[in-house]
């Protein structure tokens, strides 16, 4: 019975934890410090008063107003991803490519954001083939999972050399990053930005190295640890379907840390927003890859040391 419990506890934990994390993220997206750029002008004070009046409905931390010197600067803040929306008089500017869910939310409440007859303009729409707005998530999903799946398959090969495992992870990652990009761009689901192939490859290697290191170090706890890290925490906090500033604060923080969230922010900044905002999430993604490489090297060293000890004994 003890062995049975030790083997079967994780399916119950997975069902419970994924239900909680997923539903917390998706059941009722609500704004938390959503950046609203307000163009300075004769209507700006009225606009601020109108938005402040929404606090009883959405909370005092729902919106953060950032004044802009002109309407052009307010629009640029949205187009570059520095603001979720911009308001210039009775016009509300959004960018659905930065977050379709958030853009839909802001479009719905747009009449409450301005004092007059509201007009909504989408400055950065999603790719023509991305009607639902979730194509980026399903483009990223196989890139996230291929590293984990490769690690699981490598377990079946027993004590294979770490160098061979690294080559295998690189091969599956290269295939996935190129193939997923070709399919997505052929369907016009994402913009044709070749840099996405590189970013996707970094994601596959980061996950593959981290989970392979976990398999070498954690033994029977590998699956619970890897699937919690990659699936239970990674997917709901990715920001691909519900943007980070529409998530509960704890999930928002995880988005700013975990690899999938870093990849989603990198892909959006590179393919849609075309700004230097790609630097921070790309650096975070590279740090995860470097961490995975370091942990894998340590695990390989430990495995060699154990093998020598057994041989000498």
Secondary structure, DSSP 8 states (H G I E B T S, - for coil): -HHHHHHHHHHHHHHHHHHHHHHHHHSS---SSEEEEEE-STTHHHHHHHHHTTHHHH-TTSEEEEEESSHHHHHHHHHTTS-SEEEETTEEEE-TTT-HHHHHHHHHHHHHHSSSS-EEEESS---TT-SSS-HHHHHHHHHHHHHHHHHHHHHTT-S--HHHHHHHHHHHHHHHHHHHHHHHHHTTSS---THHHHHHHHHHHHHHHHHHHHHHHHGGGHHHHHHIIIIITTTTTSSSSS-GGGS-HHHHHHHTTSHHHHHHHHHHIIIII-STTHHHHHHHHHHHHHHHHHHHHHHHHHHHHHHHHHHH-
